Amino acid sequence: MSVLVIAEHHHQTLAATMSAVVAGAGELGQEMDVLVVGHECAEVAVQAASLPGVTRVLHVDAAHFAHPFAENLATLIFEHAGQYSHLIAPASSFGRDLMPRVAGLLDVAMVSEVMEIRSPDTFVRPIYAGHALETVQCFDRPCVLTIRPNASDVLAPVRTLAPIKALGATPDLGLSRFVSRAHTDSDRPELGSARVVVAGGGGLKSGRNFIDVLAPLCKSLHAALGASRAAVDAGFAPNELQIGQTGRIVAPELYIAVGISGTPQHLAGMKDSRVIVAINKDPDAPIFRIADYGLVADLFEAVPKLVAALEGHEV
């Protein structure tokens, strides 16, 4: 049997995290189909077909799939699930909404937030806000998983595309309707897939400082901007920038924590970063316990000096 990976996308662009998810699914050592569902999203199917390890792309195009309502999508996946040993989606808001519904329709257990695949039925996932890892076995078929994308696993596209097969759409269940979408335009990289992340915390003291201090550093490092829950709760940053157990999970090559104390909730969302740098004036801040490099200093002095040192240099 083969593996089915459900693609997350933004109408014309495959989500950047999908490359890492496909790389993770490839560890199962089986043929891999990728399911692309949407409306007028043929370009996404082509992008999925260029990912290494993909055997075939299944493309479903219908007007009622223009918005990825989990109810409609879960029903479609349920109809094709019997052909596969594993059903996989990214551990994002998309996957967290969709895959429990799929598992419910199939009456099987679900393994979420998989960080390591040890065998086709054995997986490693975090528990207790990331303070411990557990190894679990899944004997259900199909096995329903969400995989945490790791930035270090991103794959380069291949020239020879996998074949693309059109599938018929299941009916619109009519259980949800699209009202509106709030979108923030930014020239910075997307937070979930960025190579470098700069995150600010309550130590920045105001929303104005949050932008004035961190935006130049993000620009110099071509980094995504993130925030701790304390910064979001204080109104310094919007909710979509929150990193942590109740926010986004990131694992960039470089994570710079500015004015973040390092609560367990925040550490659960970024501790898998390859290199962690912390800037905080409190030498006893918990963030220093996991940081690879720590700078005990006033962030309002240290960050501008760091930006000045980076100007004119390639990063």
Secondary structure, 3 states (H helix, E strand, C coil): CEEEEECCECCCCECCCHHHHHHHHHHHCCCEEEEEEECCCHHHHHHHHCCCCCCEEEEEECHHHCCCCHHHHHHHHHHHHHHEEEEEEECCHHHHHHHHHHHHHHCCCEEEEECEEEECCEEEEEECCCCEEEEEECCCCCEEEEECCCHHHCCCCCCCCCCEEEECCCCCCCCCCCCCCCCCCCCCCCHHHCCEEEEECHHHCCHHHHHHHHHHHHHHHCCEEEECHHHHHCCCCCHHHEECCCCECCCCCEEEEECCCCCHHHHCCCCCCCEEEEEECCCCCHHHHCCCEEEECCHHHHHHHHHHHHCCCCC
